[in-house]
Amino acid sequence: MLYVYQQASPILKMAIDRVIKEDAEIAEEVKLLRQSRKEMDKAGKDGLMSPSSLTLNKIMQYAKKAKS
């Protein structure tokens, strides 16, 4: 995941780059991880990763009732 998020050390990046060039299956897996990361980043920017205020309020109301 460090590689996909561009946080790998230079040595690790070079090693993974070499493996990707030599192994098509690994290259496909890394491609899928990169695509997944882009989709997750996009979902987060679109506000899809956070519950709505209405949902939070309903949870809080339920918690108050359950506590009583």
mmCIF file of the N, C-alpha and C atoms, coordinates in Angstrom:
data_MODEL
# 
_entry.id   MODEL 
# 
loop_
_atom_site.group_PDB 
_atom_site.id 
_atom_site.type_symbol 
_atom_site.label_atom_id 
_atom_site.label_alt_id 
_atom_site.label_comp_id 
_atom_site.label_asym_id 
_atom_site.label_entity_id 
_atom_site.label_seq_id 
_atom_site.pdbx_PDB_ins_code 
_atom_site.Cartn_x 
_atom_site.Cartn_y 
_atom_site.Cartn_z 
_atom_site.occupancy 
_atom_site.B_iso_or_equiv 
_atom_site.pdbx_formal_charge 
_atom_site.auth_seq_id 
_atom_site.auth_comp_id 
_atom_site.auth_asym_id 
_atom_site.auth_atom_id 
_atom_site.pdbx_PDB_model_num 
ATOM 1   N N  . MET A 1 1  ? 0.820   -1.197  0.000   1.00 0.00 ? 1  MET A N  1 
ATOM 2   C CA . MET A 1 1  ? 0.000   0.000   0.000   1.00 0.00 ? 1  MET A CA 1 
ATOM 3   C C  . MET A 1 1  ? 0.866   1.263   0.000   1.00 0.00 ? 1  MET A C  1 
ATOM 4   N N  . LEU A 1 2  ? 2.024   1.190   0.624   1.00 0.00 ? 2  LEU A N  1 
ATOM 5   C CA . LEU A 1 2  ? 2.915   2.352   0.582   1.00 0.00 ? 2  LEU A CA 1 
ATOM 6   C C  . LEU A 1 2  ? 3.239   2.728   -0.856  1.00 0.00 ? 2  LEU A C  1 
ATOM 7   N N  . TYR A 1 3  ? 3.421   1.731   -1.683  1.00 0.00 ? 3  TYR A N  1 
ATOM 8   C CA . TYR A 1 3  ? 3.734   1.974   -3.093  1.00 0.00 ? 3  TYR A CA 1 
ATOM 9   C C  . TYR A 1 3  ? 2.554   2.662   -3.788  1.00 0.00 ? 3  TYR A C  1 
ATOM 10  N N  . VAL A 1 4  ? 1.367   2.156   -3.559  1.00 0.00 ? 4  VAL A N  1 
ATOM 11  C CA . VAL A 1 4  ? 0.171   2.697   -4.211  1.00 0.00 ? 4  VAL A CA 1 
ATOM 12  C C  . VAL A 1 4  ? -0.078  4.134   -3.774  1.00 0.00 ? 4  VAL A C  1 
ATOM 13  N N  . TYR A 1 5  ? 0.213   4.436   -2.509  1.00 0.00 ? 5  TYR A N  1 
ATOM 14  C CA . TYR A 1 5  ? 0.009   5.791   -1.997  1.00 0.00 ? 5  TYR A CA 1 
ATOM 15  C C  . TYR A 1 5  ? 1.254   6.664   -2.123  1.00 0.00 ? 5  TYR A C  1 
ATOM 16  N N  . GLN A 1 6  ? 2.225   6.174   -2.877  1.00 0.00 ? 6  GLN A N  1 
ATOM 17  C CA . GLN A 1 6  ? 3.462   6.905   -3.165  1.00 0.00 ? 6  GLN A CA 1 
ATOM 18  C C  . GLN A 1 6  ? 4.190   7.326   -1.891  1.00 0.00 ? 6  GLN A C  1 
ATOM 19  N N  . GLN A 1 7  ? 4.225   6.395   -0.919  1.00 0.00 ? 7  GLN A N  1 
ATOM 20  C CA . GLN A 1 7  ? 4.921   6.663   0.337   1.00 0.00 ? 7  GLN A CA 1 
ATOM 21  C C  . GLN A 1 7  ? 6.056   5.668   0.562   1.00 0.00 ? 7  GLN A C  1 
ATOM 22  N N  . ALA A 1 8  ? 6.352   4.859   -0.433  1.00 0.00 ? 8  ALA A N  1 
ATOM 23  C CA . ALA A 1 8  ? 7.424   3.875   -0.317  1.00 0.00 ? 8  ALA A CA 1 
ATOM 24  C C  . ALA A 1 8  ? 8.782   4.552   -0.432  1.00 0.00 ? 8  ALA A C  1 
ATOM 25  N N  . SER A 1 9  ? 9.754   3.970   0.229   1.00 0.00 ? 9  SER A N  1 
ATOM 26  C CA . SER A 1 9  ? 11.114  4.495   0.117   1.00 0.00 ? 9  SER A CA 1 
ATOM 27  C C  . SER A 1 9  ? 11.590  4.317   -1.327  1.00 0.00 ? 9  SER A C  1 
ATOM 28  N N  . PRO A 1 10 ? 12.577  5.081   -1.742  1.00 0.00 ? 10 PRO A N  1 
ATOM 29  C CA . PRO A 1 10 ? 13.086  4.946   -3.113  1.00 0.00 ? 10 PRO A CA 1 
ATOM 30  C C  . PRO A 1 10 ? 13.561  3.522   -3.440  1.00 0.00 ? 10 PRO A C  1 
ATOM 31  N N  . ILE A 1 11 ? 14.193  2.875   -2.484  1.00 0.00 ? 11 ILE A N  1 
ATOM 32  C CA . ILE A 1 11 ? 14.680  1.509   -2.727  1.00 0.00 ? 11 ILE A CA 1 
ATOM 33  C C  . ILE A 1 11 ? 13.502  0.544   -2.907  1.00 0.00 ? 11 ILE A C  1 
ATOM 34  N N  . LEU A 1 12 ? 12.500  0.673   -2.044  1.00 0.00 ? 12 LEU A N  1 
ATOM 35  C CA . LEU A 1 12 ? 11.320  -0.187  -2.166  1.00 0.00 ? 12 LEU A CA 1 
ATOM 36  C C  . LEU A 1 12 ? 10.594  0.076   -3.482  1.00 0.00 ? 12 LEU A C  1 
ATOM 37  N N  . LYS A 1 13 ? 10.473  1.350   -3.854  1.00 0.00 ? 13 LYS A N  1 
ATOM 38  C CA . LYS A 1 13 ? 9.822   1.698   -5.119  1.00 0.00 ? 13 LYS A CA 1 
ATOM 39  C C  . LYS A 1 13 ? 10.552  1.063   -6.304  1.00 0.00 ? 13 LYS A C  1 
ATOM 40  N N  . MET A 1 14 ? 11.877  1.139   -6.298  1.00 0.00 ? 14 MET A N  1 
ATOM 41  C CA . MET A 1 14 ? 12.656  0.551   -7.389  1.00 0.00 ? 14 MET A CA 1 
ATOM 42  C C  . MET A 1 14 ? 12.446  -0.960  -7.454  1.00 0.00 ? 14 MET A C  1 
ATOM 43  N N  . ALA A 1 15 ? 12.407  -1.603  -6.304  1.00 0.00 ? 15 ALA A N  1 
ATOM 44  C CA . ALA A 1 15 ? 12.213  -3.053  -6.263  1.00 0.00 ? 15 ALA A CA 1 
ATOM 45  C C  . ALA A 1 15 ? 10.837  -3.430  -6.793  1.00 0.00 ? 15 ALA A C  1 
ATOM 46  N N  . ILE A 1 16 ? 9.824   -2.703  -6.368  1.00 0.00 ? 16 ILE A N  1 
ATOM 47  C CA . ILE A 1 16 ? 8.463   -2.998  -6.833  1.00 0.00 ? 16 ILE A CA 1 
ATOM 48  C C  . ILE A 1 16 ? 8.334   -2.704  -8.321  1.00 0.00 ? 16 ILE A C  1 
ATOM 49  N N  . ASP A 1 17 ? 8.913   -1.612  -8.784  1.00 0.00 ? 17 ASP A N  1 
ATOM 50  C CA . ASP A 1 17 ? 8.889   -1.298  -10.216 1.00 0.00 ? 17 ASP A CA 1 
ATOM 51  C C  . ASP A 1 17 ? 9.495   -2.440  -11.030 1.00 0.00 ? 17 ASP A C  1 
ATOM 52  N N  . ARG A 1 18 ? 10.579  -2.998  -10.541 1.00 0.00 ? 18 ARG A N  1 
ATOM 53  C CA . ARG A 1 18 ? 11.238  -4.102  -11.249 1.00 0.00 ? 18 ARG A CA 1 
ATOM 54  C C  . ARG A 1 18 ? 10.320  -5.337  -11.297 1.00 0.00 ? 18 ARG A C  1 
ATOM 55  N N  . VAL A 1 19 ? 9.696   -5.641  -10.170 1.00 0.00 ? 19 VAL A N  1 
ATOM 56  C CA . VAL A 1 19 ? 8.798   -6.801  -10.125 1.00 0.00 ? 19 VAL A CA 1 
ATOM 57  C C  . VAL A 1 19 ? 7.609   -6.587  -11.068 1.00 0.00 ? 19 VAL A C  1 
ATOM 58  N N  . ILE A 1 20 ? 7.082   -5.373  -11.094 1.00 0.00 ? 20 ILE A N  1 
ATOM 59  C CA . ILE A 1 20 ? 5.942   -5.072  -11.970 1.00 0.00 ? 20 ILE A CA 1 
ATOM 60  C C  . ILE A 1 20 ? 6.326   -5.293  -13.434 1.00 0.00 ? 20 ILE A C  1 
ATOM 61  N N  . LYS A 1 21 ? 7.517   -4.911  -13.802 1.00 0.00 ? 21 LYS A N  1 
ATOM 62  C CA . LYS A 1 21 ? 7.972   -5.098  -15.189 1.00 0.00 ? 21 LYS A CA 1 
ATOM 63  C C  . LYS A 1 21 ? 8.143   -6.574  -15.538 1.00 0.00 ? 21 LYS A C  1 
ATOM 64  N N  . GLU A 1 22 ? 8.488   -7.382  -14.546 1.00 0.00 ? 22 GLU A N  1 
ATOM 65  C CA . GLU A 1 22 ? 8.784   -8.793  -14.791 1.00 0.00 ? 22 GLU A CA 1 
ATOM 66  C C  . GLU A 1 22 ? 7.579   -9.716  -14.621 1.00 0.00 ? 22 GLU A C  1 
ATOM 67  N N  . ASP A 1 23 ? 6.556   -9.279  -13.892 1.00 0.00 ? 23 ASP A N  1 
ATOM 68  C CA . ASP A 1 23 ? 5.433   -10.160 -13.569 1.00 0.00 ? 23 ASP A CA 1 
ATOM 69  C C  . ASP A 1 23 ? 4.111   -9.483  -13.936 1.00 0.00 ? 23 ASP A C  1 
ATOM 70  N N  . ALA A 1 24 ? 3.491   -9.960  -14.996 1.00 0.00 ? 24 ALA A N  1 
ATOM 71  C CA . ALA A 1 24 ? 2.250   -9.355  -15.491 1.00 0.00 ? 24 ALA A CA 1 
ATOM 72  C C  . ALA A 1 24 ? 1.115   -9.465  -14.474 1.00 0.00 ? 24 ALA A C  1 
ATOM 73  N N  . GLU A 1 25 ? 1.089   -10.544 -13.722 1.00 0.00 ? 25 GLU A N  1 
ATOM 74  C CA . GLU A 1 25 ? 0.035   -10.732 -12.724 1.00 0.00 ? 25 GLU A CA 1 
ATOM 75  C C  . GLU A 1 25 ? 0.157   -9.691  -11.602 1.00 0.00 ? 25 GLU A C  1 
ATOM 76  N N  . ILE A 1 26 ? 1.368   -9.472  -11.139 1.00 0.00 ? 26 ILE A N  1 
ATOM 77  C CA . ILE A 1 26 ? 1.601   -8.442  -10.120 1.00 0.00 ? 26 ILE A CA 1 
ATOM 78  C C  . ILE A 1 26 ? 1.274   -7.063  -10.690 1.00 0.00 ? 26 ILE A C  1 
ATOM 79  N N  . ALA A 1 27 ? 1.658   -6.822  -11.927 1.00 0.00 ? 27 ALA A N  1 
ATOM 80  C CA . ALA A 1 27 ? 1.368   -5.539  -12.565 1.00 0.00 ? 27 ALA A CA 1 
ATOM 81  C C  . ALA A 1 27 ? -0.134  -5.285  -12.605 1.00 0.00 ? 27 ALA A C  1 
ATOM 82  N N  . GLU A 1 28 ? -0.905  -6.314  -12.901 1.00 0.00 ? 28 GLU A N  1 
ATOM 83  C CA . GLU A 1 28 ? -2.368  -6.181  -12.946 1.00 0.00 ? 28 GLU A CA 1 
ATOM 84  C C  . GLU A 1 28 ? -2.936  -5.902  -11.549 1.00 0.00 ? 28 GLU A C  1 
ATOM 85  N N  . GLU A 1 29 ? -2.386  -6.555  -10.543 1.00 0.00 ? 29 GLU A N  1 
ATOM 86  C CA . GLU A 1 29 ? -2.838  -6.332  -9.160  1.00 0.00 ? 29 GLU A CA 1 
ATOM 87  C C  . GLU A 1 29 ? -2.549  -4.889  -8.723  1.00 0.00 ? 29 GLU A C  1 
ATOM 88  N N  . VAL A 1 30 ? -1.377  -4.390  -9.057  1.00 0.00 ? 30 VAL A N  1 
ATOM 89  C CA . VAL A 1 30 ? -1.025  -3.016  -8.704  1.00 0.00 ? 30 VAL A CA 1 
ATOM 90  C C  . VAL A 1 30 ? -1.929  -2.039  -9.443  1.00 0.00 ? 30 VAL A C  1 
ATOM 91  N N  . LYS A 1 31 ? -2.217  -2.336  -10.689 1.00 0.00 ? 31 LYS A N  1 
ATOM 92  C CA . LYS A 1 31 ? -3.127  -1.492  -11.473 1.00 0.00 ? 31 LYS A CA 1 
ATOM 93  C C  . LYS A 1 31 ? -4.503  -1.440  -10.804 1.00 0.00 ? 31 LYS A C  1 
ATOM 94  N N  . LEU A 1 32 ? -4.997  -2.580  -10.359 1.00 0.00 ? 32 LEU A N  1 
ATOM 95  C CA . LEU A 1 32 ? -6.289  -2.641  -9.679  1.00 0.00 ? 32 LEU A CA 1 
ATOM 96  C C  . LEU A 1 32 ? -6.258  -1.847  -8.374  1.00 0.00 ? 32 LEU A C  1 
ATOM 97  N N  . LEU A 1 33 ? -5.185  -1.962  -7.613  1.00 0.00 ? 33 LEU A N  1 
ATOM 98  C CA . LEU A 1 33 ? -5.055  -1.197  -6.370  1.00 0.00 ? 33 LEU A CA 1 
ATOM 99  C C  . LEU A 1 33 ? -5.047  0.298   -6.647  1.00 0.00 ? 33 LEU A C  1 
ATOM 100 N N  . ARG A 1 34 ? -4.353  0.711   -7.709  1.00 0.00 ? 34 ARG A N  1 
ATOM 101 C CA . ARG A 1 34 ? -4.322  2.136   -8.063  1.00 0.00 ? 34 ARG A CA 1 
ATOM 102 C C  . ARG A 1 34 ? -5.709  2.639   -8.451  1.00 0.00 ? 34 ARG A C  1 
ATOM 103 N N  . GLN A 1 35 ? -6.432  1.836   -9.224  1.00 0.00 ? 35 GLN A N  1 
ATOM 104 C CA . GLN A 1 35 ? -7.788  2.224   -9.625  1.00 0.00 ? 35 GLN A CA 1 
ATOM 105 C C  . GLN A 1 35 ? -8.701  2.315   -8.403  1.00 0.00 ? 35 GLN A C  1 
ATOM 106 N N  . SER A 1 36 ? -8.548  1.362   -7.498  1.00 0.00 ? 36 SER A N  1 
ATOM 107 C CA . SER A 1 36 ? -9.356  1.371   -6.278  1.00 0.00 ? 36 SER A CA 1 
ATOM 108 C C  . SER A 1 36 ? -9.065  2.610   -5.447  1.00 0.00 ? 36 SER A C  1 
ATOM 109 N N  . ARG A 1 37 ? -7.797  2.962   -5.357  1.00 0.00 ? 37 ARG A N  1 
ATOM 110 C CA . ARG A 1 37 ? -7.412  4.155   -4.610  1.00 0.00 ? 37 ARG A CA 1 
ATOM 111 C C  . ARG A 1 37 ? -8.058  5.398   -5.216  1.00 0.00 ? 37 ARG A C  1 
ATOM 112 N N  . LYS A 1 38 ? -8.020  5.508   -6.533  1.00 0.00 ? 38 LYS A N  1 
ATOM 113 C CA . LYS A 1 38 ? -8.628  6.665   -7.196  1.00 0.00 ? 38 LYS A CA 1 
ATOM 114 C C  . LYS A 1 38 ? -10.128 6.743   -6.910  1.00 0.00 ? 38 LYS A C  1 
ATOM 115 N N  . GLU A 1 39 ? -10.796 5.588   -6.946  1.00 0.00 ? 39 GLU A N  1 
ATOM 116 C CA . GLU A 1 39 ? -12.231 5.567   -6.678  1.00 0.00 ? 39 GLU A CA 1 
ATOM 117 C C  . GLU A 1 39 ? -12.529 5.942   -5.226  1.00 0.00 ? 39 GLU A C  1 
ATOM 118 N N  . MET A 1 40 ? -11.723 5.448   -4.298  1.00 0.00 ? 40 MET A N  1 
ATOM 119 C CA . MET A 1 40 ? -11.916 5.789   -2.890  1.00 0.00 ? 40 MET A CA 1 
ATOM 120 C C  . MET A 1 40 ? -11.660 7.276   -2.650  1.00 0.00 ? 40 MET A C  1 
ATOM 121 N N  . ASP A 1 41 ? -10.615 7.809   -3.274  1.00 0.00 ? 41 ASP A N  1 
ATOM 122 C CA . ASP A 1 41 ? -10.329 9.234   -3.147  1.00 0.00 ? 41 ASP A CA 1 
ATOM 123 C C  . ASP A 1 41 ? -11.486 10.064  -3.694  1.00 0.00 ? 41 ASP A C  1 
ATOM 124 N N  . LYS A 1 42 ? -12.016 9.646   -4.826  1.00 0.00 ? 42 LYS A N  1 
ATOM 125 C CA . LYS A 1 42 ? -13.129 10.367  -5.440  1.00 0.00 ? 42 LYS A CA 1 
ATOM 126 C C  . LYS A 1 42 ? -14.366 10.299  -4.549  1.00 0.00 ? 42 LYS A C  1 
ATOM 127 N N  . ALA A 1 43 ? -14.640 9.133   -4.002  1.00 0.00 ? 43 ALA A N  1 
ATOM 128 C CA . ALA A 1 43 ? -15.803 8.970   -3.123  1.00 0.00 ? 43 ALA A CA 1 
ATOM 129 C C  . ALA A 1 43 ? -15.672 9.869   -1.894  1.00 0.00 ? 43 ALA A C  1 
ATOM 130 N N  . GLY A 1 44 ? -14.477 9.967   -1.364  1.00 0.00 ? 44 GLY A N  1 
ATOM 131 C CA . GLY A 1 44 ? -14.253 10.830  -0.208  1.00 0.00 ? 44 GLY A CA 1 
ATOM 132 C C  . GLY A 1 44 ? -14.472 12.294  -0.535  1.00 0.00 ? 44 GLY A C  1 
ATOM 133 N N  . LYS A 1 45 ? -14.045 12.714  -1.704  1.00 0.00 ? 45 LYS A N  1 
ATOM 134 C CA . LYS A 1 45 ? -14.225 14.105  -2.127  1.00 0.00 ? 45 LYS A CA 1 
ATOM 135 C C  . LYS A 1 45 ? -15.686 14.424  -2.391  1.00 0.00 ? 45 LYS A C  1 
ATOM 136 N N  . ASP A 1 46 ? -16.451 13.414  -2.824  1.00 0.00 ? 46 ASP A N  1 
ATOM 137 C CA . ASP A 1 46 ? -17.864 13.610  -3.114  1.00 0.00 ? 46 ASP A CA 1 
ATOM 138 C C  . ASP A 1 46 ? -18.724 13.551  -1.862  1.00 0.00 ? 46 ASP A C  1 
ATOM 139 N N  . GLY A 1 47 ? -18.095 13.354  -0.707  1.00 0.00 ? 47 GLY A N  1 
ATOM 140 C CA . GLY A 1 47 ? -18.848 13.307  0.544   1.00 0.00 ? 47 GLY A CA 1 
ATOM 141 C C  . GLY A 1 47 ? -19.513 11.972  0.807   1.00 0.00 ? 47 GLY A C  1 
ATOM 142 N N  . LEU A 1 48 ? -19.138 10.951  0.081   1.00 0.00 ? 48 LEU A N  1 
ATOM 143 C CA . LEU A 1 48 ? -19.784 9.656   0.241   1.00 0.00 ? 48 LEU A CA 1 
ATOM 144 C C  . LEU A 1 48 ? -19.224 8.857   1.412   1.00 0.00 ? 48 LEU A C  1 
ATOM 145 N N  . MET A 1 49 ? -18.175 9.331   2.007   1.00 0.00 ? 49 MET A N  1 
ATOM 146 C CA . MET A 1 49 ? -17.532 8.579   3.078   1.00 0.00 ? 49 MET A CA 1 
ATOM 147 C C  . MET A 1 49 ? -18.026 9.034   4.454   1.00 0.00 ? 49 MET A C  1 
ATOM 148 N N  . SER A 1 50 ? -18.812 10.072  4.517   1.00 0.00 ? 50 SER A N  1 
ATOM 149 C CA . SER A 1 50 ? -19.299 10.597  5.786   1.00 0.00 ? 50 SER A CA 1 
ATOM 150 C C  . SER A 1 50 ? -20.816 10.479  5.834   1.00 0.00 ? 50 SER A C  1 
ATOM 151 N N  . PRO A 1 51 ? -21.351 10.124  6.989   1.00 0.00 ? 51 PRO A N  1 
ATOM 152 C CA . PRO A 1 51 ? -22.811 10.057  7.099   1.00 0.00 ? 51 PRO A CA 1 
ATOM 153 C C  . PRO A 1 51 ? -23.413 11.458  7.066   1.00 0.00 ? 51 PRO A C  1 
ATOM 154 N N  . SER A 1 52 ? -24.639 11.530  6.647   1.00 0.00 ? 52 SER A N  1 
ATOM 155 C CA . SER A 1 52 ? -25.322 12.822  6.598   1.00 0.00 ? 52 SER A CA 1 
ATOM 156 C C  . SER A 1 52 ? -25.668 13.274  8.015   1.00 0.00 ? 52 SER A C  1 
ATOM 157 N N  . SER A 1 53 ? -25.979 14.550  8.150   1.00 0.00 ? 53 SER A N  1 
ATOM 158 C CA . SER A 1 53 ? -26.383 15.096  9.454   1.00 0.00 ? 53 SER A CA 1 
ATOM 159 C C  . SER A 1 53 ? -27.656 14.414  9.941   1.00 0.00 ? 53 SER A C  1 
ATOM 160 N N  . LEU A 1 54 ? -28.562 14.125  9.025   1.00 0.00 ? 54 LEU A N  1 
ATOM 161 C CA . LEU A 1 54 ? -29.806 13.442  9.388   1.00 0.00 ? 54 LEU A CA 1 
ATOM 162 C C  . LEU A 1 54 ? -29.507 12.079  9.996   1.00 0.00 ? 54 LEU A C  1 
ATOM 163 N N  . THR A 1 55 ? -28.614 11.340  9.390   1.00 0.00 ? 55 THR A N  1 
ATOM 164 C CA . THR A 1 55 ? -28.251 10.028  9.902   1.00 0.00 ? 55 THR A CA 1 
ATOM 165 C C  . THR A 1 55 ? -27.631 10.144  11.286  1.00 0.00 ? 55 THR A C  1 
ATOM 166 N N  . LEU A 1 56 ? -26.727 11.080  11.458  1.00 0.00 ? 56 LEU A N  1 
ATOM 167 C CA . LEU A 1 56 ? -26.098 11.277  12.764  1.00 0.00 ? 56 LEU A CA 1 
ATOM 168 C C  . LEU A 1 56 ? -27.124 11.652  13.823  1.00 0.00 ? 56 LEU A C  1 
ATOM 169 N N  . ASN A 1 57 ? -28.059 12.520  13.471  1.00 0.00 ? 57 ASN A N  1 
ATOM 170 C CA . ASN A 1 57 ? -29.103 12.908  14.427  1.00 0.00 ? 57 ASN A CA 1 
ATOM 171 C C  . ASN A 1 57 ? -29.973 11.714  14.821  1.00 0.00 ? 57 ASN A C  1 
ATOM 172 N N  . LYS A 1 58 ? -30.314 10.877  13.868  1.00 0.00 ? 58 LYS A N  1 
ATOM 173 C CA . LYS A 1 58 ? -31.130 9.701   14.179  1.00 0.00 ? 58 LYS A CA 1 
ATOM 174 C C  . LYS A 1 58 ? -30.375 8.731   15.087  1.00 0.00 ? 58 LYS A C  1 
ATOM 175 N N  . ILE A 1 59 ? -29.092 8.585   14.856  1.00 0.00 ? 59 ILE A N  1 
ATOM 176 C CA . ILE A 1 59 ? -28.280 7.726   15.717  1.00 0.00 ? 59 ILE A CA 1 
ATOM 177 C C  . ILE A 1 59 ? -28.248 8.290   17.133  1.00 0.00 ? 59 ILE A C  1 
ATOM 178 N N  . MET A 1 60 ? -28.071 9.595   17.249  1.00 0.00 ? 60 MET A N  1 
ATOM 179 C CA . MET A 1 60 ? -28.044 10.218  18.570  1.00 0.00 ? 60 MET A CA 1 
ATOM 180 C C  . MET A 1 60 ? -29.387 10.080  19.282  1.00 0.00 ? 60 MET A C  1 
ATOM 181 N N  . GLN A 1 61 ? -30.485 10.239  18.550  1.00 0.00 ? 61 GLN A N  1 
ATOM 182 C CA . GLN A 1 61 ? -31.813 10.073  19.140  1.00 0.00 ? 61 GLN A CA 1 
ATOM 183 C C  . GLN A 1 61 ? -32.013 8.640   19.621  1.00 0.00 ? 61 GLN A C  1 
ATOM 184 N N  . TYR A 1 62 ? -31.596 7.691   18.824  1.00 0.00 ? 62 TYR A N  1 
ATOM 185 C CA . TYR A 1 62 ? -31.697 6.283   19.214  1.00 0.00 ? 62 TYR A CA 1 
ATOM 186 C C  . TYR A 1 62 ? -30.861 6.014   20.467  1.00 0.00 ? 62 TYR A C  1 
ATOM 187 N N  . ALA A 1 63 ? -29.667 6.563   20.505  1.00 0.00 ? 63 ALA A N  1 
ATOM 188 C CA . ALA A 1 63 ? -28.793 6.347   21.656  1.00 0.00 ? 63 ALA A CA 1 
ATOM 189 C C  . ALA A 1 63 ? -29.419 6.911   22.928  1.00 0.00 ? 63 ALA A C  1 
ATOM 190 N N  . LYS A 1 64 ? -30.032 8.066   22.819  1.00 0.00 ? 64 LYS A N  1 
ATOM 191 C CA . LYS A 1 64 ? -30.696 8.657   23.986  1.00 0.00 ? 64 LYS A CA 1 
ATOM 192 C C  . LYS A 1 64 ? -31.836 7.774   24.473  1.00 0.00 ? 64 LYS A C  1 
ATOM 193 N N  . LYS A 1 65 ? -32.644 7.252   23.535  1.00 0.00 ? 65 LYS A N  1 
ATOM 194 C CA . LYS A 1 65 ? -33.757 6.376   23.912  1.00 0.00 ? 65 LYS A CA 1 
ATOM 195 C C  . LYS A 1 65 ? -33.255 5.076   24.515  1.00 0.00 ? 65 LYS A C  1 
ATOM 196 N N  . ALA A 1 66 ? -32.211 4.531   23.940  1.00 0.00 ? 66 ALA A N  1 
ATOM 197 C CA . ALA A 1 66 ? -31.671 3.260   24.416  1.00 0.00 ? 66 ALA A CA 1 
ATOM 198 C C  . ALA A 1 66 ? -31.059 3.409   25.804  1.00 0.00 ? 66 ALA A C  1 
ATOM 199 N N  . LYS A 1 67 ? -30.516 4.587   26.084  1.00 0.00 ? 67 LYS A N  1 
ATOM 200 C CA . LYS A 1 67 ? -29.881 4.843   27.384  1.00 0.00 ? 67 LYS A CA 1 
ATOM 201 C C  . LYS A 1 67 ? -30.936 4.982   28.489  1.00 0.00 ? 67 LYS A C  1 
ATOM 202 N N  . SER A 1 68 ? -32.119 5.473   28.144  1.00 0.00 ? 68 SER A N  1 
ATOM 203 C CA . SER A 1 68 ? -33.177 5.711   29.138  1.00 0.00 ? 68 SER A CA 1 
ATOM 204 C C  . SER A 1 68 ? -33.794 4.451   29.665  1.00 0.00 ? 68 SER A C  1 
# 
